[in-house]
Amino acid sequence: RVPINNLPSVEQGIKKTRETKSVKLPYGVLKKFSKLPKQEPTTHIRRFSDKIIYEIEMPGVKSEKEISMIKLENSIEVRGIGKNVAYQKIIPINLPVKDYNISKGKLVLELGLKE
């Protein structure tokens, strides 16, 4: 018999995702956002059988601390703060954000499909 403590957990084989409701900017960063000129970022959409990938170009945005994602009733509002510009994009889709990351000025959102 194998002790229960030594059994591999079911979670080890499952890719963990971080479903997010809202990620908000801190007050100081939000204040900076209001002073910068606004620009709508370029987006690219890829649809797969089980998810939708949104790639949002935000040059100058370096970390997740400079990103805000707010789930609205039927859309998702995404904001980012670059060096000299503030980005704002409304994604008119009512799907949960399963995962996100930013690298090289590109925010990648993974949206899960409703079942």
C-alpha positions as a printed NumPy array, in Angstrom:
array([[  0.   ,   0.   ,   0.   ],
       [  1.068,   3.557,  -0.77 ],
       [  0.434,   6.115,   1.965],
       [ -2.056,   8.819,   0.991],
       [  0.573,  11.528,   1.505],
       [  2.761,  10.064,  -1.269],
       [  0.068,   9.884,  -3.953],
       [  0.446,  12.432,  -6.756],
       [ -2.235,  15.065,  -6.581],
       [ -4.707,  15.545,  -9.395],
       [ -3.688,  19.213,  -9.612],
       [ -0.141,  18.398, -10.73 ],
       [ -1.286,  17.482, -14.238],
       [ -3.67 ,  20.406, -14.662],
       [ -2.52 ,  23.767, -15.988],
       [ -3.485,  26.309, -13.397],
       [ -5.167,  29.439, -14.656],
       [ -6.035,  32.577, -12.803],
       [ -9.554,  33.624, -13.507],
       [ -9.815,  37.297, -12.764],
       [-12.785,  39.463, -12.005],
       [-11.102,  42.873, -11.935],
       [ -7.574,  44.206, -11.693],
       [ -7.548,  47.879, -10.782],
       [ -4.819,  50.491, -10.918],
       [ -3.558,  51.973,  -7.644],
       [ -4.755,  55.525,  -6.935],
       [ -1.42 ,  57.185,  -7.819],
       [ -1.223,  55.364, -11.148],
       [ -4.891,  56.118, -11.837],
       [ -4.199,  59.81 , -11.276],
       [ -1.347,  59.63 , -13.812],
       [ -3.708,  57.837, -16.247],
       [ -6.162,  60.745, -16.162],
       [ -3.446,  63.269, -17.128],
       [ -1.979,  61.397, -20.121],
       [ -3.374,  61.598, -23.675],
       [ -5.622,  58.611, -24.45 ],
       [ -5.097,  56.233, -27.343],
       [ -6.965,  53.101, -28.403],
       [ -4.495,  50.23 , -28.842],
       [ -4.314,  47.905, -31.822],
       [ -5.793,  44.458, -31.177],
       [ -5.505,  41.058, -32.802],
       [ -8.017,  38.3  , -32.083],
       [ -7.513,  34.556, -32.427],
       [-10.303,  32.088, -31.818],
       [ -9.705,  28.489, -30.832],
       [-12.23 ,  25.757, -30.077],
       [-12.058,  26.309, -26.313],
       [-10.814,  29.907, -25.929],
       [-10.365,  33.331, -27.505],
       [ -6.988,  35.091, -27.399],
       [ -6.899,  38.905, -27.48 ],
       [ -3.499,  40.447, -28.19 ],
       [ -3.503,  44.149, -27.326],
       [ -0.52 ,  46.265, -28.433],
       [  0.503,  48.65 , -25.62 ],
       [  4.042,  49.916, -26.307],
       [  5.676,  51.304, -23.182],
       [  3.589,  49.249, -20.742],
       [  6.138,  47.118, -18.912],
       [  4.393,  45.261, -16.107],
       [  1.028,  44.029, -14.862],
       [  1.095,  46.838, -12.274],
       [  0.453,  49.287, -15.127],
       [ -2.629,  47.372, -16.348],
       [ -6.255,  47.643, -15.267],
       [ -8.958,  45.178, -16.302],
       [-12.489,  45.806, -15.148],
       [-15.304,  43.384, -15.941],
       [-18.389,  45.389, -16.872],
       [-21.881,  44.039, -17.464],
       [-21.384,  43.002, -21.1  ],
       [-17.77 ,  43.941, -21.78 ],
       [-14.247,  44.203, -20.391],
       [-12.484,  47.554, -20.002],
       [ -8.698,  47.345, -20.334],
       [ -6.415,  50.259, -19.455],
       [ -2.648,  50.533, -19.631],
       [ -0.156,  53.256, -18.795],
       [  2.839,  53.803, -21.032],
       [  5.541,  56.419, -20.644],
       [  3.758,  59.235, -22.505],
       [  0.365,  57.766, -23.379],
       [ -2.556,  56.019, -21.706],
       [ -4.254,  53.136, -23.511],
       [ -7.919,  52.31 , -23.135],
       [ -9.822,  49.52 , -24.879],
       [-13.368,  48.259, -24.411],
       [-13.708,  44.615, -25.453],
       [-17.403,  44.107, -26.29 ],
       [-17.578,  40.508, -25.163],
       [-19.076,  38.89 , -22.08 ],
       [-16.604,  36.07 , -21.391],
       [-14.457,  35.33 , -18.328],
       [-10.753,  36.245, -18.409],
       [ -8.976,  32.952, -17.718],
       [ -5.38 ,  34.202, -17.907],
       [ -3.343,  37.225, -18.94 ],
       [  0.262,  38.323, -19.256],
       [  2.258,  41.19 , -20.666],
       [  5.59 ,  41.062, -22.435],
       [  7.331,  43.395, -24.866],
       [  4.457,  45.887, -24.793],
       [  1.806,  43.327, -25.702],
       [ -0.998,  42.298, -23.344],
       [ -2.324,  38.813, -24.081],
       [ -5.759,  37.963, -22.666],
       [ -7.1  ,  34.411, -22.679],
       [-10.887,  34.409, -22.561],
       [-12.734,  31.186, -21.809],
       [-15.879,  30.246, -23.683],
       [-19.173,  29.901, -21.843],
       [-20.57 ,  26.408, -21.676]])
